[in-house]
Amino acid sequence: MSVAKKEYKRVTVKSLIEMKKGGEKISMLTAYDYSMAKIVDAANVDVILVGDSASNVMAGHETTLPITLDQMIYHASSVIRAVNRALVVVDIPFGSYQSDSKEALRSAIRIMKESGGHAVKVEGGLEIKDSIERILNAGIPVMGHLGLTPQSIYKFGTYTVRAKEEEEAEKLIEDALMLEQTGCFAIVLEKIPATLAKRVAESVTIPVIGIGAGNGVDGQVLVVHDLVGLTQEFNPRFLRRYMNLYEEMGNAISDYVNDVKSKDFPNDEEQY
């Protein structure tokens, strides 16, 4: 007999904990602007991530590193104005929290005050514990991120699967336990073996959300532009495209151009 899932008018950090306890999977997608966030929120996605992936998707950079704190606040503010239900988590960008816990707190406070976001996300484990603690002590919810951490791409040198070796896998588990004990409300695991991700999810009481981490975790996250097929050049194994919006939009715009050139648009009914 299936148990009816609880309906949430507003998803909170507490809601995610309840979902994990109840065995309900958590849905999470990125959004970077008002229009897209409105669509994503209306579809009842549980968590919207204003990701530093905006650096790639919205600005065309090769990595997430160039995006600034001001730019993240701009994107997050746009998203917040569209959202009625989802929990909105905002990435603290590279260089705004790693080396100085006081700077980390200032960055987190700016995001919360100036964008209205509900929580922040940071990449890393033990090496950023002081920053996480300082942010949490200010009452700001923190989501962790382990595995492939894009802000450290030049350290790794590649976007291949992380933690395949036992030593790195054990460190990842230790970091996950530390994030839970420190007070993070959830963890994103990116591009690690599915068996390891399942092991982590079973080792902690907080939700574990995967991207390229198999189905043994508590939820999934994708970049919305990848999901709807607006991006074409990114084709990892974990990505499922639910439509090809790049092609559909291209066809629609081509039709518009043809109609303008042929003087078919606007017609008599489309003018005053």
Residue frames as qw, qx, qy, qz and C-alpha x, y, z in Angstrom:
[[0.000, 0.889, 0.458, 0.000, 0.00, 0.00, 0.00],
 [0.440, 0.389, -0.017, 0.809, 1.53, 3.33, -1.08],
 [0.273, -0.624, -0.421, 0.599, 1.71, 6.23, 1.34],
 [0.265, 0.888, 0.293, 0.236, 0.34, 9.55, 0.08],
 [0.540, 0.102, -0.139, 0.824, 3.09, 12.11, -0.19],
 [0.164, -0.711, -0.382, 0.567, 2.77, 15.35, 1.74],
 [0.364, 0.752, 0.301, 0.460, 1.90, 18.45, -0.27],
 [0.456, -0.420, -0.153, 0.770, 4.13, 21.43, 0.42],
 [0.225, 0.933, 0.280, 0.017, 2.85, 24.93, -0.31],
 [0.127, 0.906, -0.384, 0.126, 6.35, 26.18, 0.44],
 [0.920, 0.038, -0.286, 0.265, 9.38, 23.91, 0.47],
 [0.269, -0.887, 0.329, -0.183, 11.81, 24.56, 3.32],
 [0.190, 0.514, -0.816, 0.182, 14.99, 22.99, 4.67],
 [0.485, -0.112, 0.728, -0.472, 12.76, 21.06, 7.08],
 [0.816, 0.354, 0.053, -0.453, 10.64, 19.82, 4.17],
 [0.572, 0.542, -0.612, -0.075, 13.67, 18.17, 2.56],
 [0.097, -0.319, 0.868, -0.369, 14.52, 16.33, 5.77],
 [0.666, 0.134, 0.495, -0.542, 10.91, 15.10, 5.93],
 [0.757, 0.484, -0.262, -0.353, 11.09, 13.94, 2.30],
 [0.329, 0.461, -0.818, 0.100, 14.17, 11.86, 3.01],
 [0.310, -0.134, 0.804, -0.490, 12.60, 10.32, 6.10],
 [0.704, 0.309, 0.369, -0.522, 9.43, 9.53, 4.15],
 [0.597, 0.023, 0.723, 0.347, 11.29, 8.03, 1.20],
 [0.466, 0.826, 0.304, -0.086, 10.12, 10.74, -1.20],
 [0.658, 0.123, 0.222, 0.709, 12.68, 11.69, -3.84],
 [0.086, -0.787, -0.107, 0.601, 13.68, 15.36, -4.08],
 [0.596, 0.601, 0.341, 0.409, 13.61, 17.17, -7.43],
 [0.285, -0.756, 0.067, 0.586, 16.08, 19.99, -8.02],
 [0.613, 0.577, 0.317, 0.437, 16.80, 22.10, -11.11],
 [0.353, -0.232, 0.002, 0.906, 18.81, 25.19, -11.88],
 [0.220, 0.855, 0.420, 0.210, 17.36, 28.54, -12.90],
 [0.493, -0.127, -0.022, 0.861, 19.08, 31.85, -13.49],
 [0.077, -0.110, -0.190, -0.973, 16.35, 34.26, -14.60],
 [0.444, 0.114, 0.407, -0.790, 12.76, 35.24, -13.82],
 [0.703, 0.242, -0.286, -0.605, 11.05, 33.65, -16.83],
 [0.587, 0.182, -0.789, -0.016, 12.69, 30.24, -16.51],
 [0.029, 0.076, -0.788, 0.610, 12.31, 30.19, -12.72],
 [0.563, 0.080, 0.195, -0.799, 8.59, 30.87, -13.04],
 [0.772, 0.190, -0.476, -0.376, 8.18, 27.82, -15.29],
 [0.452, 0.192, -0.824, 0.282, 10.33, 25.60, -13.08],
 [0.164, -0.057, 0.640, -0.748, 8.53, 26.63, -9.90],
 [0.673, 0.105, 0.007, -0.732, 5.08, 26.15, -11.43],
 [0.736, 0.188, -0.620, -0.196, 6.08, 22.57, -12.32],
 [0.798, -0.558, 0.057, -0.223, 6.49, 21.84, -8.57],
 [0.682, 0.340, -0.477, 0.439, 10.26, 21.37, -8.56],
 [0.661, -0.641, -0.341, 0.191, 11.26, 21.15, -4.89],
 [0.483, -0.648, 0.111, 0.578, 14.57, 23.02, -5.00],
 [0.542, 0.815, 0.047, 0.198, 15.79, 25.66, -7.44],
 [0.688, -0.388, 0.113, 0.602, 19.55, 26.08, -7.55],
 [0.290, 0.951, -0.098, -0.038, 20.84, 29.42, -8.73],
 [0.901, -0.154, 0.163, 0.371, 24.07, 27.77, -9.78],
 [0.174, -0.736, 0.360, 0.546, 27.40, 29.29, -10.64],
 [0.518, 0.196, 0.733, 0.396, 26.86, 27.26, -13.81],
 [0.278, 0.903, 0.259, -0.201, 25.29, 30.53, -14.97],
 [0.211, -0.708, 0.461, 0.492, 28.90, 31.33, -15.86],
 [0.307, -0.051, 0.845, 0.435, 28.72, 28.60, -18.54],
 [0.256, 0.540, 0.797, 0.093, 25.07, 28.65, -19.53],
 [0.102, 0.914, 0.349, -0.179, 24.25, 32.35, -19.43],
 [0.071, -0.903, 0.253, 0.340, 27.65, 33.95, -20.12],
 [0.824, 0.542, -0.164, 0.005, 29.40, 31.36, -22.28],
 [0.136, -0.753, 0.635, -0.107, 32.48, 30.91, -20.10],
 [0.614, 0.255, -0.745, -0.044, 34.38, 27.62, -20.23],
 [0.418, -0.137, -0.788, 0.430, 34.29, 27.21, -16.42],
 [0.354, -0.799, -0.480, -0.076, 32.30, 28.45, -13.43],
 [0.588, -0.283, -0.227, 0.723, 35.28, 30.43, -12.11],
 [0.213, 0.264, 0.135, 0.931, 34.71, 33.86, -13.75],
 [0.301, -0.705, -0.481, -0.425, 31.27, 34.58, -12.30],
 [0.132, 0.322, -0.433, 0.831, 31.28, 37.20, -9.54],
 [0.061, -0.354, -0.774, 0.522, 29.34, 37.57, -6.30],
 [0.269, 0.373, 0.077, -0.885, 27.50, 40.60, -7.73],
 [0.430, 0.148, -0.644, -0.616, 26.46, 38.57, -10.77],
 [0.271, -0.186, -0.940, 0.094, 25.25, 35.68, -8.60],
 [0.079, 0.392, 0.551, -0.732, 23.17, 38.11, -6.55],
 [0.361, 0.296, -0.260, -0.845, 21.67, 39.53, -9.75],
 [0.430, 0.003, -0.822, -0.373, 20.67, 36.07, -11.01],
 [0.201, -0.260, -0.872, 0.362, 19.35, 35.00, -7.60],
 [0.192, 0.333, 0.301, -0.873, 17.26, 38.17, -7.25],
 [0.444, 0.179, -0.475, -0.738, 15.66, 37.50, -10.62],
 [0.408, -0.098, -0.903, -0.094, 14.82, 33.94, -9.63],
 [0.069, -0.248, -0.730, 0.633, 13.42, 34.84, -6.21],
 [0.330, 0.234, 0.053, -0.913, 10.91, 37.24, -7.75],
 [0.556, 0.100, -0.593, -0.574, 9.41, 34.35, -9.73],
 [0.401, 0.001, -0.907, 0.125, 9.22, 31.67, -7.04],
 [0.587, -0.444, 0.012, -0.676, 6.25, 30.83, -4.83],
 [0.945, -0.253, -0.055, -0.199, 6.93, 27.23, -3.75],
 [0.866, 0.223, -0.308, 0.325, 10.50, 26.02, -4.25],
 [0.600, -0.703, 0.094, 0.370, 13.41, 26.36, -1.85],
 [0.531, 0.816, -0.121, 0.194, 15.96, 28.61, -3.57],
 [0.767, -0.465, 0.168, 0.408, 19.62, 27.75, -2.97],
 [0.361, 0.920, -0.151, 0.016, 22.34, 30.09, -4.25],
 [0.866, 0.087, -0.114, 0.478, 25.93, 29.11, -5.05],
 [0.274, -0.891, 0.178, 0.315, 28.61, 31.22, -3.40],
 [0.738, 0.655, -0.149, 0.066, 31.02, 31.76, -6.29],
 [0.849, 0.053, -0.150, 0.504, 34.68, 30.85, -6.47],
 [0.399, 0.315, -0.194, 0.839, 36.97, 33.13, -4.46],
 [0.328, -0.575, -0.046, -0.748, 34.21, 34.35, -2.14],
 [0.781, -0.512, 0.077, -0.350, 34.52, 31.84, 0.72],
 [0.916, 0.128, -0.348, 0.153, 37.43, 29.40, 0.39],
 [0.597, 0.270, -0.427, 0.623, 40.37, 31.06, 2.14],
 [0.012, 0.168, -0.398, 0.902, 38.79, 33.39, 4.69],
 [0.139, -0.467, -0.867, 0.107, 35.84, 32.42, 6.87],
 [0.021, 0.570, 0.310, -0.760, 35.02, 36.07, 7.55],
 [0.201, 0.282, -0.470, -0.812, 34.83, 36.74, 3.82],
 [0.161, -0.207, -0.936, -0.233, 32.67, 33.63, 3.48],
 [0.043, -0.570, -0.690, 0.443, 30.21, 35.04, 5.99],
 [0.107, 0.515, -0.033, -0.850, 30.16, 38.44, 4.30],
 [0.181, 0.110, -0.732, -0.648, 29.45, 36.76, 0.96],
 [0.151, -0.363, -0.919, -0.016, 26.65, 34.63, 2.39],
 [0.000, -0.589, -0.480, 0.651, 25.06, 37.61, 4.14],
 [0.150, 0.379, -0.303, -0.861, 25.13, 39.65, 0.93],
 [0.193, -0.096, -0.865, -0.452, 23.42, 36.83, -0.96],
 [0.144, -0.493, -0.831, 0.214, 20.70, 36.45, 1.67],
 [0.014, -0.612, -0.306, 0.729, 20.08, 40.20, 2.16],
 [0.131, 0.468, -0.319, -0.813, 20.39, 41.41, -1.43],
 [0.271, 0.050, -0.801, -0.532, 18.80, 38.50, -3.33],
 [0.701, -0.161, 0.189, -0.669, 16.31, 37.10, -0.81],
 [0.613, 0.202, -0.757, -0.106, 17.66, 33.57, -1.34],
 [0.812, -0.473, -0.058, -0.337, 16.77, 30.89, 1.17],
 [0.849, -0.398, 0.279, 0.209, 20.13, 29.10, 1.51],
 [0.238, 0.803, -0.502, -0.217, 23.64, 28.99, 0.08],
 [0.992, 0.064, 0.065, 0.090, 25.75, 26.20, -1.40],
 [0.079, -0.829, 0.543, 0.111, 29.52, 25.74, -1.12],
 [0.890, 0.311, -0.333, 0.004, 31.93, 23.23, -2.65],
 [0.335, 0.521, -0.671, 0.407, 34.38, 21.23, -0.57],
 [0.773, -0.387, -0.503, 0.030, 34.88, 19.31, 2.65],
 [0.670, -0.539, -0.260, 0.439, 37.21, 19.66, 5.63],
 [0.475, 0.087, 0.078, 0.872, 39.23, 22.41, 3.97],
 [0.116, -0.434, -0.186, -0.874, 36.27, 24.83, 4.16],
 [0.451, -0.486, -0.731, 0.159, 34.84, 23.71, 7.51],
 [0.241, -0.343, -0.328, 0.847, 35.64, 27.03, 9.20],
 [0.165, -0.014, -0.305, -0.938, 33.74, 28.95, 6.51],
 [0.449, -0.362, -0.731, -0.366, 30.73, 26.64, 6.79],
 [0.422, -0.451, -0.649, 0.444, 30.64, 26.96, 10.59],
 [0.104, -0.238, -0.139, 0.956, 30.81, 30.75, 10.47],
 [0.308, -0.136, -0.476, -0.812, 27.96, 30.93, 7.93],
 [0.506, -0.396, -0.756, -0.124, 25.83, 28.48, 9.91],
 [0.347, -0.352, -0.539, 0.682, 26.47, 30.39, 13.15],
 [0.107, 0.114, -0.049, -0.987, 24.85, 33.40, 11.48],
 [0.523, 0.341, 0.590, -0.513, 21.68, 31.37, 10.93],
 [0.508, 0.532, -0.370, -0.568, 22.16, 30.86, 7.19],
 [0.917, 0.037, 0.386, -0.097, 21.33, 27.35, 5.89],
 [0.055, 0.655, -0.666, -0.353, 24.18, 25.70, 3.99],
 [0.957, 0.240, 0.114, -0.118, 24.10, 22.97, 1.34],
 [0.444, -0.563, 0.605, 0.348, 27.37, 21.12, 0.75],
 [0.764, 0.594, -0.146, -0.207, 28.81, 19.84, -2.54],
 [0.516, -0.509, 0.669, 0.166, 31.27, 16.95, -2.88],
 [0.800, 0.304, 0.486, 0.177, 32.69, 14.76, -5.62],
 [0.465, 0.365, 0.301, 0.748, 33.37, 16.64, -8.82],
 [0.138, -0.811, -0.296, 0.486, 33.52, 20.24, -7.65],
 [0.570, 0.681, 0.266, 0.374, 33.63, 22.47, -10.76],
 [0.097, -0.984, 0.130, -0.068, 35.22, 25.39, -8.90],
 [0.539, -0.604, 0.553, 0.198, 38.30, 23.15, -8.47],
 [0.867, 0.483, 0.107, -0.053, 38.48, 22.12, -12.12],
 [0.420, 0.780, -0.436, 0.157, 42.07, 23.30, -12.58],
 [0.423, -0.523, 0.700, -0.239, 43.09, 21.23, -9.56],
 [0.814, 0.095, 0.558, -0.131, 41.48, 18.10, -11.03],
 [0.083, -0.424, 0.637, 0.638, 42.36, 18.97, -14.62],
 [0.213, -0.090, -0.837, -0.496, 39.35, 17.09, -15.98],
 [0.594, -0.148, 0.123, -0.781, 35.59, 16.61, -15.55],
 [0.572, 0.043, -0.807, -0.142, 35.88, 12.82, -15.26],
 [0.751, -0.520, -0.344, -0.218, 34.24, 10.77, -12.50],
 [0.052, -0.655, 0.558, -0.507, 35.68, 11.39, -9.03],
 [0.553, -0.392, 0.585, -0.446, 36.32, 9.06, -6.07],
 [0.889, 0.207, -0.347, -0.218, 36.86, 5.88, -8.05],
 [0.520, 0.298, -0.690, 0.405, 39.92, 5.07, -5.92],
 [0.606, -0.499, -0.604, 0.135, 39.43, 3.86, -2.35],
 [0.407, -0.213, -0.306, 0.834, 41.44, 6.67, -0.73],
 [0.115, -0.126, -0.163, -0.972, 39.42, 9.42, -2.38],
 [0.521, -0.417, -0.617, -0.418, 36.18, 7.53, -1.72],
 [0.563, -0.431, -0.584, 0.397, 36.95, 7.28, 1.99],
 [0.200, -0.126, -0.149, 0.960, 37.77, 10.97, 2.18],
 [0.288, -0.285, -0.409, -0.817, 34.48, 11.78, 0.46],
 [0.588, -0.494, -0.634, -0.095, 32.56, 9.75, 3.05],
 [0.475, -0.340, -0.413, 0.698, 34.47, 11.47, 5.87],
 [0.030, 0.040, 0.094, 0.994, 33.71, 14.87, 4.34],
 [0.422, -0.413, -0.558, -0.583, 30.00, 13.99, 4.00],
 [0.591, -0.505, -0.589, 0.222, 29.82, 13.00, 7.67],
 [0.346, -0.211, -0.212, 0.889, 31.63, 16.21, 8.61],
 [0.140, -0.237, -0.309, -0.910, 29.18, 18.32, 6.59],
 [0.546, -0.517, -0.592, -0.291, 26.26, 16.64, 8.38],
 [0.598, -0.445, -0.472, 0.471, 27.83, 17.02, 11.82],
 [0.250, -0.033, -0.041, 0.967, 28.72, 20.65, 11.16],
 [0.244, 0.501, 0.503, -0.661, 25.09, 21.41, 10.34],
 [0.184, 0.171, -0.565, -0.786, 24.60, 21.38, 6.56],
 [0.655, 0.184, 0.404, -0.612, 21.01, 20.58, 5.63],
 [0.889, 0.397, 0.209, -0.086, 21.83, 18.65, 2.42],
 [0.382, -0.508, 0.595, 0.492, 24.70, 17.57, 0.18],
 [0.730, 0.609, -0.128, -0.284, 25.07, 17.52, -3.60],
 [0.648, -0.309, 0.626, 0.304, 27.19, 14.64, -4.92],
 [0.546, 0.727, -0.160, -0.383, 28.45, 15.21, -8.46],
 [0.710, 0.546, -0.435, -0.086, 29.79, 12.59, -10.85],
 [0.223, -0.478, 0.820, -0.221, 30.86, 9.80, -8.52],
 [0.267, -0.003, -0.945, -0.190, 30.24, 6.01, -8.68],
 [0.594, -0.400, -0.308, -0.627, 26.63, 5.10, -7.94],
 [0.766, -0.287, -0.553, 0.159, 27.59, 2.54, -5.29],
 [0.397, -0.017, -0.382, 0.834, 29.59, 5.15, -3.39],
 [0.240, -0.295, -0.074, -0.922, 26.79, 7.73, -3.63],
 [0.718, -0.390, -0.460, -0.348, 24.31, 5.20, -2.24],
 [0.680, -0.183, -0.524, 0.479, 26.70, 4.43, 0.59],
 [0.142, 0.126, -0.223, 0.956, 26.96, 8.13, 1.46],
 [0.457, -0.350, -0.252, -0.778, 23.18, 8.61, 1.34],
 [0.788, -0.362, -0.488, -0.104, 22.73, 5.70, 3.74],
 [0.607, -0.061, -0.453, 0.650, 25.44, 7.03, 6.07],
 [0.042, 0.019, -0.211, 0.976, 23.90, 10.45, 6.71],
 [0.123, 0.558, 0.755, -0.322, 20.48, 11.59, 7.88],
 [0.200, 0.648, -0.005, -0.735, 20.44, 14.72, 5.69],
 [0.777, 0.561, 0.250, -0.138, 19.31, 14.54, 2.04],
 [0.407, -0.373, 0.587, 0.592, 21.88, 13.66, -0.61],
 [0.599, 0.709, 0.174, -0.329, 21.10, 15.00, -4.09],
 [0.653, -0.178, 0.565, 0.472, 22.97, 13.54, -7.01],
 [0.538, 0.758, -0.136, -0.343, 24.04, 14.62, -10.46],
 [0.638, 0.498, -0.588, 0.005, 25.72, 11.76, -12.24],
 [0.136, -0.405, 0.787, -0.446, 25.65, 9.81, -8.96],
 [0.219, -0.122, -0.964, -0.089, 23.08, 7.09, -9.67],
 [0.491, -0.465, -0.362, -0.641, 19.62, 6.49, -8.25],
 [0.641, -0.323, -0.640, 0.276, 20.57, 5.40, -4.74],
 [0.181, 0.021, -0.302, 0.936, 20.53, 8.97, -3.44],
 [0.086, 0.520, 0.676, -0.514, 17.64, 11.06, -2.09],
 [0.374, 0.823, 0.241, -0.354, 17.10, 13.31, -5.10],
 [0.659, 0.244, 0.396, 0.591, 18.41, 14.50, -8.44],
 [0.046, 0.830, 0.021, -0.555, 19.56, 17.81, -9.92],
 [0.621, 0.334, 0.448, 0.550, 20.13, 18.84, -13.53],
 [0.064, -0.320, 0.122, 0.937, 20.85, 22.10, -15.31],
 [0.516, 0.554, 0.502, -0.418, 17.47, 23.10, -16.76],
 [0.382, 0.703, -0.334, -0.498, 18.99, 24.26, -20.07],
 [0.015, 0.304, -0.934, -0.189, 20.40, 20.76, -20.53],
 [0.365, 0.249, 0.844, -0.305, 17.10, 19.08, -19.60],
 [0.509, 0.679, 0.343, -0.404, 15.06, 21.03, -22.16],
 [0.735, 0.288, 0.432, 0.436, 17.71, 20.76, -24.87],
 [0.151, 0.984, -0.006, -0.094, 18.67, 24.43, -25.12],
 [0.189, -0.709, 0.645, 0.211, 22.29, 23.32, -24.85],
 [0.906, 0.357, -0.117, -0.193, 23.53, 20.84, -27.47],
 [0.482, 0.620, -0.587, 0.196, 27.27, 20.44, -27.00],
 [0.260, -0.418, 0.733, -0.470, 27.07, 18.99, -23.45],
 [0.823, 0.019, -0.393, -0.409, 26.30, 15.24, -23.57],
 [0.122, -0.404, 0.841, -0.338, 27.30, 13.42, -20.36],
 [0.299, -0.118, -0.940, -0.117, 25.96, 9.95, -19.63],
 [0.050, -0.354, -0.752, 0.554, 23.83, 11.19, -16.72],
 [0.239, 0.282, 0.007, -0.929, 21.87, 13.73, -18.79],
 [0.274, 0.457, 0.836, 0.129, 18.37, 12.90, -20.00],
 [0.095, 0.085, -0.194, -0.973, 17.01, 15.49, -22.45],
 [0.313, 0.437, 0.764, -0.358, 13.25, 15.75, -22.16],
 [0.504, 0.801, 0.309, -0.092, 12.88, 17.89, -25.29],
 [0.595, 0.072, 0.263, 0.756, 14.95, 19.57, -27.99],
 [0.036, 0.888, 0.315, -0.333, 14.13, 23.21, -27.41],
 [0.256, -0.511, 0.419, 0.706, 17.19, 24.36, -29.37],
 [0.179, 0.141, 0.795, 0.562, 15.74, 22.84, -32.54],
 [0.039, 0.712, 0.701, 0.004, 12.16, 23.89, -31.83],
 [0.108, -0.833, -0.114, 0.530, 13.13, 27.48, -31.13],
 [0.246, -0.343, 0.553, 0.719, 15.41, 27.56, -34.16],
 [0.161, 0.379, 0.813, 0.411, 12.56, 26.38, -36.39],
 [0.023, -0.829, -0.524, 0.194, 10.16, 28.93, -34.92],
 [0.173, -0.738, 0.124, 0.641, 12.60, 31.80, -35.39],
 [0.240, -0.093, 0.705, 0.660, 13.33, 30.68, -38.96],
 [0.117, 0.613, 0.757, 0.191, 9.60, 30.67, -39.68],
 [0.098, -0.861, -0.260, 0.425, 9.37, 34.21, -38.28],
 [0.229, -0.502, 0.413, 0.724, 12.24, 35.42, -40.46],
 [0.201, 0.188, 0.804, 0.527, 10.63, 33.86, -43.54],
 [0.041, 0.753, 0.656, -0.020, 7.26, 35.39, -42.75],
 [0.132, -0.800, -0.024, 0.584, 8.81, 38.85, -42.32],
 [0.229, -0.316, 0.599, 0.700, 10.77, 38.54, -45.57],
 [0.098, 0.319, 0.833, 0.441, 7.71, 37.33, -47.48],
 [0.219, -0.174, 0.010, -0.960, 5.55, 40.12, -45.98],
 [0.527, -0.365, -0.732, -0.232, 3.24, 37.53, -44.45],
 [0.512, -0.607, -0.481, 0.373, 3.83, 38.94, -40.95],
 [0.301, 0.234, 0.728, -0.569, 2.07, 40.93, -39.74],
 [0.049, 0.398, 0.785, 0.473, -1.18, 40.13, -41.52],
 [0.219, -0.536, -0.260, -0.773, -4.38, 42.21, -41.44],
 [0.691, -0.603, -0.363, -0.168, -5.46, 40.74, -38.09],
 [0.751, -0.317, -0.222, 0.536, -2.11, 41.45, -36.47],
 [0.295, 0.145, -0.008, 0.945, -2.08, 45.21, -36.92],
 [0.004, 0.573, 0.552, -0.606, -4.08, 48.17, -35.58]]
